[in-house]
């Protein structure tokens, strides 16, 4: 089992920045991909970014060039740097770990609110 804990969310003005963290605990083992998702009120959860086991990264078009996903394997921590934030980035952000077996793990979420 993998237990994921997100942190780093908050209230920020448009154009501001935040860095989200996702700490992993437990029997982490082999992870195929690590990702961030977000869910705004009244909307479905949407994929934001992924970093795979080789370190390759992919991003949703809506965040490309503004968000950066990274990981620190020694600390078992996943990060998401959010820059040039917009009001439409307001959402609860969730980290996700996927095993090659298909097993999925989710954190509890951290709220990001972009407002002036």
Order of alpha helices (4+ residues) and beta strands (2+ residues): beta-beta-beta-beta-beta-beta-beta-beta-beta-beta-beta
